């Protein structure tokens, strides 16, 4: 296998992981109330986690109650999470361009890295306004921190592909 082909394979594996992450993040926004109901059974109040880290268990329980109330009384509000899911899926589709032609579409990798960085100020500014506990905002920030890693690796591979050009 040539150097260029080997780089392309590695690039596509890392970008593929990023795309899979976007798709999973999107798809899991559709059944949100159901997922949180299950999460509550394992991590919420009256679980082992409640003994280990009570604030987390209490927060999961609070979110579960809120989602159950919304589902019963105002299910149309979930339309917002449907659009959140849609946004993730559309962004994942956009990364098909660099998957096919990395050098030509390298700007999308930069776009993705910028989006990953912007997760942090969004969580830290909007989180307190919405009453989100600090530990949960850190979990939200982790999506940007984890997401940028494969994109940084992809950027490195694109630079190497450009040199081989």
Secondary structure by P-SEA (a helix, b strand, c coil): ccaaaaaaaaaaaaaaaaaaaaaaaaaaaaaaaaaaaaaaaccccccccccccaaaaaaaaaaaaaaaaaaacccccaaaaaaaaaaaaaaaaaaccccccccccaaaaaaaaaaaaaaaaaaaaacccccccaaaaaaaaaaaaaaaaaaaaaaaaaaaaaaac
